[in-house]
Structures are given as structure tokens and as C-alpha cells.
């Protein structure tokens, strides 16, 4: 993956929901965490 590629805002929101869901599997939480690490940092 190139340095300038980022995960979309929509996919980031979906990944956040997966991490908050107690019924999510370990695999889905791992993938969701990976997606969120590819999101740009929030600007202060």
C-alpha cells in the first residue's frame, strides 16, 4: 500500500462499530483495528 492511500471515512465508521460490538469476533475486531490505523489523524 502506498504511503498516500487512506481508508475512507465511511469504512472507518463501520470499523468503529465493529470494535464497539461485543458480539464481534476476534478476527473482525483485528481487521477493524487495521482499518482504523490507516485513517488519517484528526486535526486539532
N, C-alpha and C positions, 0 to 999 in steps of 0.2 A: 504494500500500500504506500502510495506516495505521501510525502510529508504534508501536502496541502489538502488532502482528502479528509472530509469530516462527515460524521454521522448527521443525518437530518434531524431537525427539531422534533418532527413527528415520531421518528423512531426512538429518539431519546425519551420522549414522554411515555411511550409504550414500554420501554425498558424499565423506567422508573416504577411503573405499575406492577411489572413482573416482580421486581425486588420487594415491593411492599406486600405482595400477596403471600400469605402464609402457606397456601396450597401449592405454590410453585415448586418445581423440582430443583435439585441442586444444579443440574445441567442447565436448566433455563435461567437460573439466577447467575450462573457463571457467564453465560452468553450475554445476559443483560448488563452485567458489570463490564464486560469487554466493550460493549456498545457505548456505554457511558464514558469510558475512558477516552473514547475517540471524539467526544463532543468538545467544542471549544470552551474555555473557561469563561465564566460570567465576568463581565467588566464591572468594576466598582464605580 
